[in-house]
Amino acid sequence: MRDLSRVLAELQSRRVEAMADVRRLEAAIAALGAPARPRRSGGATSPGRGRRRFTAAQKKAVSDRMKKYWAQRRKQAKRG
């Protein structure tokens, strides 16, 4: 019985040491992992995806649609 108590105490001691080692390793990984993240250039866009560019005709078409949309909204606001 005495041997079993010693073995149990030794195992518990090793477990505490192992848990401390795990905490130290996690802290080291976190410290080393933070600056190693890949940095992107070009702002918030993801690589391989450029910004959408409109031609002059596309810009005019969008402008005309929005003018028509807001004119209808103003018309509805006057009614209601």
mmCIF file of the N, C-alpha and C atoms, coordinates in Angstrom:
data_MODEL
# 
_entry.id   MODEL 
# 
loop_
_atom_site.group_PDB 
_atom_site.id 
_atom_site.type_symbol 
_atom_site.label_atom_id 
_atom_site.label_alt_id 
_atom_site.label_comp_id 
_atom_site.label_asym_id 
_atom_site.label_entity_id 
_atom_site.label_seq_id 
_atom_site.pdbx_PDB_ins_code 
_atom_site.Cartn_x 
_atom_site.Cartn_y 
_atom_site.Cartn_z 
_atom_site.occupancy 
_atom_site.B_iso_or_equiv 
_atom_site.pdbx_formal_charge 
_atom_site.auth_seq_id 
_atom_site.auth_comp_id 
_atom_site.auth_asym_id 
_atom_site.auth_atom_id 
_atom_site.pdbx_PDB_model_num 
ATOM 1   N N  . MET A 1 1  ? 0.819   -1.190 0.000   1.00 0.00 ? 1  MET A N  1 
ATOM 2   C CA . MET A 1 1  ? 0.000   0.000  0.000   1.00 0.00 ? 1  MET A CA 1 
ATOM 3   C C  . MET A 1 1  ? 0.866   1.259  0.000   1.00 0.00 ? 1  MET A C  1 
ATOM 4   N N  . ARG A 1 2  ? 1.969   1.172  0.746   1.00 0.00 ? 2  ARG A N  1 
ATOM 5   C CA . ARG A 1 2  ? 2.863   2.300  0.830   1.00 0.00 ? 2  ARG A CA 1 
ATOM 6   C C  . ARG A 1 2  ? 3.486   2.590  -0.543  1.00 0.00 ? 2  ARG A C  1 
ATOM 7   N N  . ASP A 1 3  ? 3.835   1.557  -1.284  1.00 0.00 ? 3  ASP A N  1 
ATOM 8   C CA . ASP A 1 3  ? 4.408   1.716  -2.621  1.00 0.00 ? 3  ASP A CA 1 
ATOM 9   C C  . ASP A 1 3  ? 3.398   2.366  -3.568  1.00 0.00 ? 3  ASP A C  1 
ATOM 10  N N  . LEU A 1 4  ? 2.165   1.969  -3.465  1.00 0.00 ? 4  LEU A N  1 
ATOM 11  C CA . LEU A 1 4  ? 1.123   2.535  -4.307  1.00 0.00 ? 4  LEU A CA 1 
ATOM 12  C C  . LEU A 1 4  ? 0.972   4.033  -4.025  1.00 0.00 ? 4  LEU A C  1 
ATOM 13  N N  . SER A 1 5  ? 1.042   4.436  -2.783  1.00 0.00 ? 5  SER A N  1 
ATOM 14  C CA . SER A 1 5  ? 0.940   5.853  -2.425  1.00 0.00 ? 5  SER A CA 1 
ATOM 15  C C  . SER A 1 5  ? 2.103   6.641  -3.012  1.00 0.00 ? 5  SER A C  1 
ATOM 16  N N  . ARG A 1 6  ? 3.309   6.058  -2.954  1.00 0.00 ? 6  ARG A N  1 
ATOM 17  C CA . ARG A 1 6  ? 4.476   6.742  -3.514  1.00 0.00 ? 6  ARG A CA 1 
ATOM 18  C C  . ARG A 1 6  ? 4.363   6.877  -5.036  1.00 0.00 ? 6  ARG A C  1 
ATOM 19  N N  . VAL A 1 7  ? 3.902   5.823  -5.674  1.00 0.00 ? 7  VAL A N  1 
ATOM 20  C CA . VAL A 1 7  ? 3.747   5.848  -7.126  1.00 0.00 ? 7  VAL A CA 1 
ATOM 21  C C  . VAL A 1 7  ? 2.700   6.894  -7.519  1.00 0.00 ? 7  VAL A C  1 
ATOM 22  N N  . LEU A 1 8  ? 1.607   6.934  -6.802  1.00 0.00 ? 8  LEU A N  1 
ATOM 23  C CA . LEU A 1 8  ? 0.553   7.908  -7.075  1.00 0.00 ? 8  LEU A CA 1 
ATOM 24  C C  . LEU A 1 8  ? 1.069   9.334  -6.869  1.00 0.00 ? 8  LEU A C  1 
ATOM 25  N N  . ALA A 1 9  ? 1.807   9.567  -5.806  1.00 0.00 ? 9  ALA A N  1 
ATOM 26  C CA . ALA A 1 9  ? 2.367   10.894 -5.535  1.00 0.00 ? 9  ALA A CA 1 
ATOM 27  C C  . ALA A 1 9  ? 3.347   11.289 -6.636  1.00 0.00 ? 9  ALA A C  1 
ATOM 28  N N  . GLU A 1 10 ? 4.168   10.339 -7.091  1.00 0.00 ? 10 GLU A N  1 
ATOM 29  C CA . GLU A 1 10 ? 5.130   10.615 -8.161  1.00 0.00 ? 10 GLU A CA 1 
ATOM 30  C C  . GLU A 1 10 ? 4.410   10.964 -9.471  1.00 0.00 ? 10 GLU A C  1 
ATOM 31  N N  . LEU A 1 11 ? 3.370   10.218 -9.779  1.00 0.00 ? 11 LEU A N  1 
ATOM 32  C CA . LEU A 1 11 ? 2.608   10.483 -10.996 1.00 0.00 ? 11 LEU A CA 1 
ATOM 33  C C  . LEU A 1 11 ? 1.943   11.866 -10.955 1.00 0.00 ? 11 LEU A C  1 
ATOM 34  N N  . GLN A 1 12 ? 1.390   12.210 -9.799  1.00 0.00 ? 12 GLN A N  1 
ATOM 35  C CA . GLN A 1 12 ? 0.755   13.521 -9.666  1.00 0.00 ? 12 GLN A CA 1 
ATOM 36  C C  . GLN A 1 12 ? 1.791   14.644 -9.809  1.00 0.00 ? 12 GLN A C  1 
ATOM 37  N N  . SER A 1 13 ? 2.970   14.422 -9.251  1.00 0.00 ? 13 SER A N  1 
ATOM 38  C CA . SER A 1 13 ? 4.037   15.409 -9.361  1.00 0.00 ? 13 SER A CA 1 
ATOM 39  C C  . SER A 1 13 ? 4.459   15.584 -10.820 1.00 0.00 ? 13 SER A C  1 
ATOM 40  N N  . ARG A 1 14 ? 4.602   14.495 -11.531 1.00 0.00 ? 14 ARG A N  1 
ATOM 41  C CA . ARG A 1 14 ? 4.975   14.558 -12.942 1.00 0.00 ? 14 ARG A CA 1 
ATOM 42  C C  . ARG A 1 14 ? 3.888   15.235 -13.775 1.00 0.00 ? 14 ARG A C  1 
ATOM 43  N N  . ARG A 1 15 ? 2.636   14.982 -13.405 1.00 0.00 ? 15 ARG A N  1 
ATOM 44  C CA . ARG A 1 15 ? 1.536   15.622 -14.128 1.00 0.00 ? 15 ARG A CA 1 
ATOM 45  C C  . ARG A 1 15 ? 1.586   17.131 -13.969 1.00 0.00 ? 15 ARG A C  1 
ATOM 46  N N  . VAL A 1 16 ? 1.847   17.609 -12.754 1.00 0.00 ? 16 VAL A N  1 
ATOM 47  C CA . VAL A 1 16 ? 1.953   19.052 -12.504 1.00 0.00 ? 16 VAL A CA 1 
ATOM 48  C C  . VAL A 1 16 ? 3.099   19.638 -13.320 1.00 0.00 ? 16 VAL A C  1 
ATOM 49  N N  . GLU A 1 17 ? 4.233   18.954 -13.363 1.00 0.00 ? 17 GLU A N  1 
ATOM 50  C CA . GLU A 1 17 ? 5.378   19.425 -14.142 1.00 0.00 ? 17 GLU A CA 1 
ATOM 51  C C  . GLU A 1 17 ? 5.048   19.452 -15.637 1.00 0.00 ? 17 GLU A C  1 
ATOM 52  N N  . ALA A 1 18 ? 4.368   18.419 -16.101 1.00 0.00 ? 18 ALA A N  1 
ATOM 53  C CA . ALA A 1 18 ? 4.009   18.341 -17.518 1.00 0.00 ? 18 ALA A CA 1 
ATOM 54  C C  . ALA A 1 18 ? 3.049   19.462 -17.892 1.00 0.00 ? 18 ALA A C  1 
ATOM 55  N N  . MET A 1 19 ? 2.109   19.761 -17.018 1.00 0.00 ? 19 MET A N  1 
ATOM 56  C CA . MET A 1 19 ? 1.162   20.845 -17.294 1.00 0.00 ? 19 MET A CA 1 
ATOM 57  C C  . MET A 1 19 ? 1.891   22.185 -17.359 1.00 0.00 ? 19 MET A C  1 
ATOM 58  N N  . ALA A 1 20 ? 2.879   22.388 -16.487 1.00 0.00 ? 20 ALA A N  1 
ATOM 59  C CA . ALA A 1 20 ? 3.666   23.618 -16.505 1.00 0.00 ? 20 ALA A CA 1 
ATOM 60  C C  . ALA A 1 20 ? 4.462   23.705 -17.813 1.00 0.00 ? 20 ALA A C  1 
ATOM 61  N N  . ASP A 1 21 ? 5.017   22.561 -18.250 1.00 0.00 ? 21 ASP A N  1 
ATOM 62  C CA . ASP A 1 21 ? 5.742   22.537 -19.518 1.00 0.00 ? 21 ASP A CA 1 
ATOM 63  C C  . ASP A 1 21 ? 4.819   22.905 -20.677 1.00 0.00 ? 21 ASP A C  1 
ATOM 64  N N  . VAL A 1 22 ? 3.617   22.371 -20.662 1.00 0.00 ? 22 VAL A N  1 
ATOM 65  C CA . VAL A 1 22 ? 2.663   22.660 -21.731 1.00 0.00 ? 22 VAL A CA 1 
ATOM 66  C C  . VAL A 1 22 ? 2.347   24.157 -21.752 1.00 0.00 ? 22 VAL A C  1 
ATOM 67  N N  . ARG A 1 23 ? 2.148   24.756 -20.604 1.00 0.00 ? 23 ARG A N  1 
ATOM 68  C CA . ARG A 1 23 ? 1.861   26.196 -20.549 1.00 0.00 ? 23 ARG A CA 1 
ATOM 69  C C  . ARG A 1 23 ? 3.029   27.011 -21.101 1.00 0.00 ? 23 ARG A C  1 
ATOM 70  N N  . ARG A 1 24 ? 4.248   26.619 -20.744 1.00 0.00 ? 24 ARG A N  1 
ATOM 71  C CA . ARG A 1 24 ? 5.421   27.334 -21.257 1.00 0.00 ? 24 ARG A CA 1 
ATOM 72  C C  . ARG A 1 24 ? 5.540   27.177 -22.769 1.00 0.00 ? 24 ARG A C  1 
ATOM 73  N N  . LEU A 1 25 ? 5.280   25.970 -23.270 1.00 0.00 ? 25 LEU A N  1 
ATOM 74  C CA . LEU A 1 25 ? 5.344   25.741 -24.711 1.00 0.00 ? 25 LEU A CA 1 
ATOM 75  C C  . LEU A 1 25 ? 4.273   26.543 -25.444 1.00 0.00 ? 25 LEU A C  1 
ATOM 76  N N  . GLU A 1 26 ? 3.082   26.587 -24.905 1.00 0.00 ? 26 GLU A N  1 
ATOM 77  C CA . GLU A 1 26 ? 2.011   27.360 -25.536 1.00 0.00 ? 26 GLU A CA 1 
ATOM 78  C C  . GLU A 1 26 ? 2.355   28.838 -25.569 1.00 0.00 ? 26 GLU A C  1 
ATOM 79  N N  . ALA A 1 27 ? 2.951   29.340 -24.492 1.00 0.00 ? 27 ALA A N  1 
ATOM 80  C CA . ALA A 1 27 ? 3.353   30.749 -24.457 1.00 0.00 ? 27 ALA A CA 1 
ATOM 81  C C  . ALA A 1 27 ? 4.441   31.022 -25.492 1.00 0.00 ? 27 ALA A C  1 
ATOM 82  N N  . ALA A 1 28 ? 5.402   30.097 -25.615 1.00 0.00 ? 28 ALA A N  1 
ATOM 83  C CA . ALA A 1 28 ? 6.472   30.271 -26.599 1.00 0.00 ? 28 ALA A CA 1 
ATOM 84  C C  . ALA A 1 28 ? 5.914   30.222 -28.022 1.00 0.00 ? 28 ALA A C  1 
ATOM 85  N N  . ILE A 1 29 ? 4.995   29.305 -28.275 1.00 0.00 ? 29 ILE A N  1 
ATOM 86  C CA . ILE A 1 29 ? 4.392   29.198 -29.605 1.00 0.00 ? 29 ILE A CA 1 
ATOM 87  C C  . ILE A 1 29 ? 3.615   30.469 -29.929 1.00 0.00 ? 29 ILE A C  1 
ATOM 88  N N  . ALA A 1 30 ? 2.868   30.967 -28.964 1.00 0.00 ? 30 ALA A N  1 
ATOM 89  C CA . ALA A 1 30 ? 2.098   32.193 -29.190 1.00 0.00 ? 30 ALA A CA 1 
ATOM 90  C C  . ALA A 1 30 ? 3.026   33.375 -29.465 1.00 0.00 ? 30 ALA A C  1 
ATOM 91  N N  . ALA A 1 31 ? 4.126   33.453 -28.706 1.00 0.00 ? 31 ALA A N  1 
ATOM 92  C CA . ALA A 1 31 ? 5.064   34.559 -28.896 1.00 0.00 ? 31 ALA A CA 1 
ATOM 93  C C  . ALA A 1 31 ? 5.750   34.479 -30.254 1.00 0.00 ? 31 ALA A C  1 
ATOM 94  N N  . LEU A 1 32 ? 6.105   33.295 -30.668 1.00 0.00 ? 32 LEU A N  1 
ATOM 95  C CA . LEU A 1 32 ? 6.780   33.137 -31.957 1.00 0.00 ? 32 LEU A CA 1 
ATOM 96  C C  . LEU A 1 32 ? 5.806   33.174 -33.122 1.00 0.00 ? 32 LEU A C  1 
ATOM 97  N N  . GLY A 1 33 ? 4.582   32.749 -32.896 1.00 0.00 ? 33 GLY A N  1 
ATOM 98  C CA . GLY A 1 33 ? 3.613   32.675 -33.977 1.00 0.00 ? 33 GLY A CA 1 
ATOM 99  C C  . GLY A 1 33 ? 3.039   34.015 -34.367 1.00 0.00 ? 33 GLY A C  1 
ATOM 100 N N  . ALA A 1 34 ? 2.963   34.961 -33.465 1.00 0.00 ? 34 ALA A N  1 
ATOM 101 C CA . ALA A 1 34 ? 2.328   36.239 -33.757 1.00 0.00 ? 34 ALA A CA 1 
ATOM 102 C C  . ALA A 1 34 ? 3.024   37.006 -34.882 1.00 0.00 ? 34 ALA A C  1 
ATOM 103 N N  . PRO A 1 35 ? 4.348   37.226 -34.836 1.00 0.00 ? 35 PRO A N  1 
ATOM 104 C CA . PRO A 1 35 ? 4.959   37.988 -35.916 1.00 0.00 ? 35 PRO A CA 1 
ATOM 105 C C  . PRO A 1 35 ? 5.124   37.186 -37.207 1.00 0.00 ? 35 PRO A C  1 
ATOM 106 N N  . ALA A 1 36 ? 4.958   35.886 -37.153 1.00 0.00 ? 36 ALA A N  1 
ATOM 107 C CA . ALA A 1 36 ? 5.170   35.050 -38.326 1.00 0.00 ? 36 ALA A CA 1 
ATOM 108 C C  . ALA A 1 36 ? 3.962   35.011 -39.246 1.00 0.00 ? 36 ALA A C  1 
ATOM 109 N N  . ARG A 1 37 ? 2.893   35.691 -38.904 1.00 0.00 ? 37 ARG A N  1 
ATOM 110 C CA . ARG A 1 37 ? 1.710   35.710 -39.761 1.00 0.00 ? 37 ARG A CA 1 
ATOM 111 C C  . ARG A 1 37 ? 2.051   36.397 -41.076 1.00 0.00 ? 37 ARG A C  1 
ATOM 112 N N  . PRO A 1 38 ? 1.543   35.880 -42.168 1.00 0.00 ? 38 PRO A N  1 
ATOM 113 C CA . PRO A 1 38 ? 1.854   36.517 -43.449 1.00 0.00 ? 38 PRO A CA 1 
ATOM 114 C C  . PRO A 1 38 ? 1.232   37.903 -43.534 1.00 0.00 ? 38 PRO A C  1 
ATOM 115 N N  . ARG A 1 39 ? 1.991   38.815 -44.031 1.00 0.00 ? 39 ARG A N  1 
ATOM 116 C CA . ARG A 1 39 ? 1.502   40.188 -44.166 1.00 0.00 ? 39 ARG A CA 1 
ATOM 117 C C  . ARG A 1 39 ? 1.075   40.395 -45.611 1.00 0.00 ? 39 ARG A C  1 
ATOM 118 N N  . ARG A 1 40 ? -0.062  41.039 -45.767 1.00 0.00 ? 40 ARG A N  1 
ATOM 119 C CA . ARG A 1 40 ? -0.571  41.302 -47.111 1.00 0.00 ? 40 ARG A CA 1 
ATOM 120 C C  . ARG A 1 40 ? -0.280  42.731 -47.495 1.00 0.00 ? 40 ARG A C  1 
ATOM 121 N N  . SER A 1 41 ? 0.035   42.925 -48.725 1.00 0.00 ? 41 SER A N  1 
ATOM 122 C CA . SER A 1 41 ? 0.203   44.292 -49.213 1.00 0.00 ? 41 SER A CA 1 
ATOM 123 C C  . SER A 1 41 ? -1.032  44.659 -50.018 1.00 0.00 ? 41 SER A C  1 
ATOM 124 N N  . GLY A 1 42 ? -1.270  45.907 -50.149 1.00 0.00 ? 42 GLY A N  1 
ATOM 125 C CA . GLY A 1 42 ? -2.398  46.342 -50.957 1.00 0.00 ? 42 GLY A CA 1 
ATOM 126 C C  . GLY A 1 42 ? -3.681  46.525 -50.176 1.00 0.00 ? 42 GLY A C  1 
ATOM 127 N N  . GLY A 1 43 ? -3.592  46.756 -48.913 1.00 0.00 ? 43 GLY A N  1 
ATOM 128 C CA . GLY A 1 43 ? -4.791  47.027 -48.124 1.00 0.00 ? 43 GLY A CA 1 
ATOM 129 C C  . GLY A 1 43 ? -5.549  45.781 -47.745 1.00 0.00 ? 43 GLY A C  1 
ATOM 130 N N  . ALA A 1 44 ? -6.871  45.898 -47.678 1.00 0.00 ? 44 ALA A N  1 
ATOM 131 C CA . ALA A 1 44 ? -7.708  44.817 -47.161 1.00 0.00 ? 44 ALA A CA 1 
ATOM 132 C C  . ALA A 1 44 ? -8.126  43.817 -48.229 1.00 0.00 ? 44 ALA A C  1 
ATOM 133 N N  . THR A 1 45 ? -7.738  44.054 -49.484 1.00 0.00 ? 45 THR A N  1 
ATOM 134 C CA . THR A 1 45 ? -8.151  43.111 -50.517 1.00 0.00 ? 45 THR A CA 1 
ATOM 135 C C  . THR A 1 45 ? -7.333  41.846 -50.418 1.00 0.00 ? 45 THR A C  1 
ATOM 136 N N  . SER A 1 46 ? -7.930  40.747 -50.784 1.00 0.00 ? 46 SER A N  1 
ATOM 137 C CA . SER A 1 46 ? -7.213  39.481 -50.727 1.00 0.00 ? 46 SER A CA 1 
ATOM 138 C C  . SER A 1 46 ? -6.347  39.332 -51.966 1.00 0.00 ? 46 SER A C  1 
ATOM 139 N N  . PRO A 1 47 ? -5.272  38.553 -51.863 1.00 0.00 ? 47 PRO A N  1 
ATOM 140 C CA . PRO A 1 47 ? -4.389  38.388 -53.020 1.00 0.00 ? 47 PRO A CA 1 
ATOM 141 C C  . PRO A 1 47 ? -5.130  37.764 -54.199 1.00 0.00 ? 47 PRO A C  1 
ATOM 142 N N  . GLY A 1 48 ? -4.831  38.244 -55.373 1.00 0.00 ? 48 GLY A N  1 
ATOM 143 C CA . GLY A 1 48 ? -5.442  37.682 -56.562 1.00 0.00 ? 48 GLY A CA 1 
ATOM 144 C C  . GLY A 1 48 ? -6.747  38.347 -56.952 1.00 0.00 ? 48 GLY A C  1 
ATOM 145 N N  . ARG A 1 49 ? -7.279  39.182 -56.098 1.00 0.00 ? 49 ARG A N  1 
ATOM 146 C CA . ARG A 1 49 ? -8.539  39.859 -56.420 1.00 0.00 ? 49 ARG A CA 1 
ATOM 147 C C  . ARG A 1 49 ? -8.273  41.350 -56.472 1.00 0.00 ? 49 ARG A C  1 
ATOM 148 N N  . GLY A 1 50 ? -8.385  41.902 -57.656 1.00 0.00 ? 50 GLY A N  1 
ATOM 149 C CA . GLY A 1 50 ? -8.171  43.338 -57.824 1.00 0.00 ? 50 GLY A CA 1 
ATOM 150 C C  . GLY A 1 50 ? -9.448  44.104 -57.578 1.00 0.00 ? 50 GLY A C  1 
ATOM 151 N N  . ARG A 1 51 ? -9.315  45.380 -57.636 1.00 0.00 ? 51 ARG A N  1 
ATOM 152 C CA . ARG A 1 51 ? -10.468 46.245 -57.473 1.00 0.00 ? 51 ARG A CA 1 
ATOM 153 C C  . ARG A 1 51 ? -11.261 46.302 -58.762 1.00 0.00 ? 51 ARG A C  1 
ATOM 154 N N  . ARG A 1 52 ? -12.567 46.361 -58.643 1.00 0.00 ? 52 ARG A N  1 
ATOM 155 C CA . ARG A 1 52 ? -13.407 46.419 -59.833 1.00 0.00 ? 52 ARG A CA 1 
ATOM 156 C C  . ARG A 1 52 ? -13.323 47.819 -60.434 1.00 0.00 ? 52 ARG A C  1 
ATOM 157 N N  . ARG A 1 53 ? -13.075 47.879 -61.724 1.00 0.00 ? 53 ARG A N  1 
ATOM 158 C CA . ARG A 1 53 ? -12.953 49.163 -62.395 1.00 0.00 ? 53 ARG A CA 1 
ATOM 159 C C  . ARG A 1 53 ? -14.092 49.318 -63.398 1.00 0.00 ? 53 ARG A C  1 
ATOM 160 N N  . PHE A 1 54 ? -14.707 50.492 -63.385 1.00 0.00 ? 54 PHE A N  1 
ATOM 161 C CA . PHE A 1 54 ? -15.802 50.792 -64.297 1.00 0.00 ? 54 PHE A CA 1 
ATOM 162 C C  . PHE A 1 54 ? -15.278 51.615 -65.469 1.00 0.00 ? 54 PHE A C  1 
ATOM 163 N N  . THR A 1 55 ? -15.850 51.373 -66.611 1.00 0.00 ? 55 THR A N  1 
ATOM 164 C CA . THR A 1 55 ? -15.590 52.248 -67.751 1.00 0.00 ? 55 THR A CA 1 
ATOM 165 C C  . THR A 1 55 ? -16.441 53.494 -67.572 1.00 0.00 ? 55 THR A C  1 
ATOM 166 N N  . ALA A 1 56 ? -16.178 54.493 -68.402 1.00 0.00 ? 56 ALA A N  1 
ATOM 167 C CA . ALA A 1 56 ? -16.955 55.733 -68.322 1.00 0.00 ? 56 ALA A CA 1 
ATOM 168 C C  . ALA A 1 56 ? -18.433 55.453 -68.608 1.00 0.00 ? 56 ALA A C  1 
ATOM 169 N N  . ALA A 1 57 ? -18.688 54.566 -69.552 1.00 0.00 ? 57 ALA A N  1 
ATOM 170 C CA . ALA A 1 57 ? -20.083 54.235 -69.895 1.00 0.00 ? 57 ALA A CA 1 
ATOM 171 C C  . ALA A 1 57 ? -20.770 53.526 -68.725 1.00 0.00 ? 57 ALA A C  1 
ATOM 172 N N  . GLN A 1 58 ? -20.058 52.635 -68.047 1.00 0.00 ? 58 GLN A N  1 
ATOM 173 C CA . GLN A 1 58 ? -20.639 51.937 -66.894 1.00 0.00 ? 58 GLN A CA 1 
ATOM 174 C C  . GLN A 1 58 ? -20.932 52.914 -65.765 1.00 0.00 ? 58 GLN A C  1 
ATOM 175 N N  . LYS A 1 59 ? -20.018 53.845 -65.530 1.00 0.00 ? 59 LYS A N  1 
ATOM 176 C CA . LYS A 1 59 ? -20.238 54.849 -64.483 1.00 0.00 ? 59 LYS A CA 1 
ATOM 177 C C  . LYS A 1 59 ? -21.478 55.682 -64.784 1.00 0.00 ? 59 LYS A C  1 
ATOM 178 N N  . LYS A 1 60 ? -21.625 56.084 -66.049 1.00 0.00 ? 60 LYS A N  1 
ATOM 179 C CA . LYS A 1 60 ? -22.792 56.882 -66.434 1.00 0.00 ? 60 LYS A CA 1 
ATOM 180 C C  . LYS A 1 60 ? -24.077 56.080 -66.262 1.00 0.00 ? 60 LYS A C  1 
ATOM 181 N N  . ALA A 1 61 ? -24.047 54.797 -66.619 1.00 0.00 ? 61 ALA A N  1 
ATOM 182 C CA . ALA A 1 61 ? -25.236 53.954 -66.482 1.00 0.00 ? 61 ALA A CA 1 
ATOM 183 C C  . ALA A 1 61 ? -25.633 53.820 -65.008 1.00 0.00 ? 61 ALA A C  1 
ATOM 184 N N  . VAL A 1 62 ? -24.655 53.616 -64.137 1.00 0.00 ? 62 VAL A N  1 
ATOM 185 C CA . VAL A 1 62 ? -24.949 53.519 -62.703 1.00 0.00 ? 62 VAL A CA 1 
ATOM 186 C C  . VAL A 1 62 ? -25.507 54.844 -62.202 1.00 0.00 ? 62 VAL A C  1 
ATOM 187 N N  . SER A 1 63 ? -24.894 55.943 -62.624 1.00 0.00 ? 63 SER A N  1 
ATOM 188 C CA . SER A 1 63 ? -25.356 57.263 -62.208 1.00 0.00 ? 63 SER A CA 1 
ATOM 189 C C  . SER A 1 63 ? -26.802 57.502 -62.636 1.00 0.00 ? 63 SER A C  1 
ATOM 190 N N  . ASP A 1 64 ? -27.099 57.148 -63.883 1.00 0.00 ? 64 ASP A N  1 
ATOM 191 C CA . ASP A 1 64 ? -28.468 57.339 -64.373 1.00 0.00 ? 64 ASP A CA 1 
ATOM 192 C C  . ASP A 1 64 ? -29.468 56.486 -63.590 1.00 0.00 ? 64 ASP A C  1 
ATOM 193 N N  . ARG A 1 65 ? -29.101 55.230 -63.309 1.00 0.00 ? 65 ARG A N  1 
ATOM 194 C CA . ARG A 1 65 ? -29.996 54.353 -62.534 1.00 0.00 ? 65 ARG A CA 1 
ATOM 195 C C  . ARG A 1 65 ? -30.232 54.908 -61.139 1.00 0.00 ? 65 ARG A C  1 
ATOM 196 N N  . MET A 1 66 ? -29.193 55.402 -60.505 1.00 0.00 ? 66 MET A N  1 
ATOM 197 C CA . MET A 1 66 ? -29.347 55.926 -59.146 1.00 0.00 ? 66 MET A CA 1 
ATOM 198 C C  . MET A 1 66 ? -30.166 57.220 -59.134 1.00 0.00 ? 66 MET A C  1 
ATOM 199 N N  . LYS A 1 67 ? -29.984 58.044 -60.143 1.00 0.00 ? 67 LYS A N  1 
ATOM 200 C CA . LYS A 1 67 ? -30.790 59.267 -60.229 1.00 0.00 ? 67 LYS A CA 1 
ATOM 201 C C  . LYS A 1 67 ? -32.265 58.918 -60.366 1.00 0.00 ? 67 LYS A C  1 
ATOM 202 N N  . LYS A 1 68 ? -32.535 57.930 -61.197 1.00 0.00 ? 68 LYS A N  1 
ATOM 203 C CA . LYS A 1 68 ? -33.919 57.486 -61.381 1.00 0.00 ? 68 LYS A CA 1 
ATOM 204 C C  . LYS A 1 68 ? -34.464 56.906 -60.072 1.00 0.00 ? 68 LYS A C  1 
ATOM 205 N N  . TYR A 1 69 ? -33.654 56.093 -59.383 1.00 0.00 ? 69 TYR A N  1 
ATOM 206 C CA . TYR A 1 69 ? -34.064 55.488 -58.107 1.00 0.00 ? 69 TYR A CA 1 
ATOM 207 C C  . TYR A 1 69 ? -34.407 56.557 -57.073 1.00 0.00 ? 69 TYR A C  1 
ATOM 208 N N  . TRP A 1 70 ? -33.528 57.544 -56.923 1.00 0.00 ? 70 TRP A N  1 
ATOM 209 C CA . TRP A 1 70 ? -33.774 58.573 -55.909 1.00 0.00 ? 70 TRP A CA 1 
ATOM 210 C C  . TRP A 1 70 ? -34.932 59.489 -56.292 1.00 0.00 ? 70 TRP A C  1 
ATOM 211 N N  . ALA A 1 71 ? -35.146 59.699 -57.579 1.00 0.00 ? 71 ALA A N  1 
ATOM 212 C CA . ALA A 1 71 ? -36.303 60.490 -58.013 1.00 0.00 ? 71 ALA A CA 1 
ATOM 213 C C  . ALA A 1 71 ? -37.592 59.774 -57.615 1.00 0.00 ? 71 ALA A C  1 
ATOM 214 N N  . GLN A 1 72 ? -37.636 58.453 -57.807 1.00 0.00 ? 72 GLN A N  1 
ATOM 215 C CA . GLN A 1 72 ? -38.814 57.688 -57.403 1.00 0.00 ? 72 GLN A CA 1 
ATOM 216 C C  . GLN A 1 72 ? -39.005 57.733 -55.893 1.00 0.00 ? 72 GLN A C  1 
ATOM 217 N N  . ARG A 1 73 ? -37.922 57.658 -55.151 1.00 0.00 ? 73 ARG A N  1 
ATOM 218 C CA . ARG A 1 73 ? -38.020 57.725 -53.682 1.00 0.00 ? 73 ARG A CA 1 
ATOM 219 C C  . ARG A 1 73 ? -38.582 59.071 -53.229 1.00 0.00 ? 73 ARG A C  1 
ATOM 220 N N  . ARG A 1 74 ? -38.108 60.150 -53.843 1.00 0.00 ? 74 ARG A N  1 
ATOM 221 C CA . ARG A 1 74 ? -38.626 61.477 -53.478 1.00 0.00 ? 74 ARG A CA 1 
ATOM 222 C C  . ARG A 1 74 ? -40.107 61.582 -53.825 1.00 0.00 ? 74 ARG A C  1 
ATOM 223 N N  . LYS A 1 75 ? -40.484 61.011 -54.963 1.00 0.00 ? 75 LYS A N  1 
ATOM 224 C CA . LYS A 1 75 ? -41.882 61.037 -55.394 1.00 0.00 ? 75 LYS A CA 1 
ATOM 225 C C  . LYS A 1 75 ? -42.759 60.291 -54.391 1.00 0.00 ? 75 LYS A C  1 
ATOM 226 N N  . GLN A 1 76 ? -42.296 59.122 -53.930 1.00 0.00 ? 76 GLN A N  1 
ATOM 227 C CA . GLN A 1 76 ? -43.049 58.339 -52.941 1.00 0.00 ? 76 GLN A CA 1 
ATOM 228 C C  . GLN A 1 76 ? -43.139 59.062 -51.607 1.00 0.00 ? 76 GLN A C  1 
ATOM 229 N N  . ALA A 1 77 ? -42.098 59.761 -51.237 1.00 0.00 ? 77 ALA A N  1 
ATOM 230 C CA . ALA A 1 77 ? -42.076 60.487 -49.967 1.00 0.00 ? 77 ALA A CA 1 
ATOM 231 C C  . ALA A 1 77 ? -43.095 61.620 -49.981 1.00 0.00 ? 77 ALA A C  1 
ATOM 232 N N  . LYS A 1 78 ? -43.282 62.245 -51.127 1.00 0.00 ? 78 LYS A N  1 
ATOM 233 C CA . LYS A 1 78 ? -44.273 63.326 -51.235 1.00 0.00 ? 78 LYS A CA 1 
ATOM 234 C C  . LYS A 1 78 ? -45.681 62.781 -51.112 1.00 0.00 ? 78 LYS A C  1 
ATOM 235 N N  . ARG A 1 79 ? -45.930 61.582 -51.659 1.00 0.00 ? 79 ARG A N  1 
ATOM 236 C CA . ARG A 1 79 ? -47.255 60.967 -51.565 1.00 0.00 ? 79 ARG A CA 1 
ATOM 237 C C  . ARG A 1 79 ? -47.593 60.540 -50.128 1.00 0.00 ? 79 ARG A C  1 
ATOM 238 N N  . GLY A 1 80 ? -46.622 59.872 -49.502 1.00 0.00 ? 80 GLY A N  1 
ATOM 239 C CA . GLY A 1 80 ? -46.903 59.234 -48.223 1.00 0.00 ? 80 GLY A CA 1 
ATOM 240 C C  . GLY A 1 80 ? -46.639 60.080 -47.077 1.00 0.00 ? 80 GLY A C  1 
# 
